[in-house]
Amino acid sequence: MKKAQPQISEDRILEASWELLREGGIEKFSMRRLADRLGIQAPSLYWYFKSKQNLYQRLANHISRVILEEHRPEGDWKEQLTAFAVTVRSVLSRYSCSTQLMMMTLPHEPDIIRFNNRMLHCVESTPLEEAQKVQVVTTLVNFVFFFVLDDYEHERNVSMMAKEQQEPPGEELLRLMDSMNEKEVGLFRRMFKNGLFELLGTDGAFEFGLRLILLGTEQVIKEHEHGTRKNT
């Protein structure tokens, strides 16, 4: 009796892709491994996605759709930007390698375009010039992307080092710093020993970075308004 072929669909392929990304990261992701997970031959995947990059585009589109569904664009421009940043961070943190996917793809999918349009709407009410509006949302999203990615890579590095060594990774770092002179390492060593670097990746650190961006934007708006009044 002929063995029945596994039932696959675009949704099942995307689901299996997230599973592989969660297990091995984007470095180990391949169409062959994806096909093995689905129990099919690799060429069968190309009936649904013409390339791995095309698959990445669809995964990034999925992330964009989830962000749009969860974001509530209410309040003034600062409240909207804050809510957008918080939503983006929350969604990216739930999907492994989603930050890398968003950074590796182009806005050639419907929901990625809607994602970018939603960001721009957050600052549409401000008196900033068009180029400045783009710069504000670009700075904001780059901050969120890097924040999530840095936290992800830090956790991975600590986990890998812990498996390779018998002692906590911090002990080796302390020995290295103790072998260096005060001028080279003084400030870094003091902050490390005071636990300040444990704040990296926390909600408090995220809120502080977001606040810097908002205050900077507010200052640019004030300068813009002052320049407009001066020229009238």
Buried (B, 14 or more C-beta within 10 A) or exposed (E): EEEEEEEBEEEBBBEBBBEBBEEBBBEEBEBEBBBBBBEBEBEBBBEBBEEBEBBBBBBBBBBBBBBBEEBEBEEEBBBBBBBBBBBBBBBBBEBBBBBBBBEBBEBEBEBBEBBBEBBEBBBEEBEBEEEBBBBBBEEBBEBBBEBBBEBBEEEEEEEEBEEEEEEEBBEEBBEEBEEEEEEEBEEBBEEBEEEEEEEEBEEEBBEEBBEEBBEEBEEBBEEBEEEEEEEE
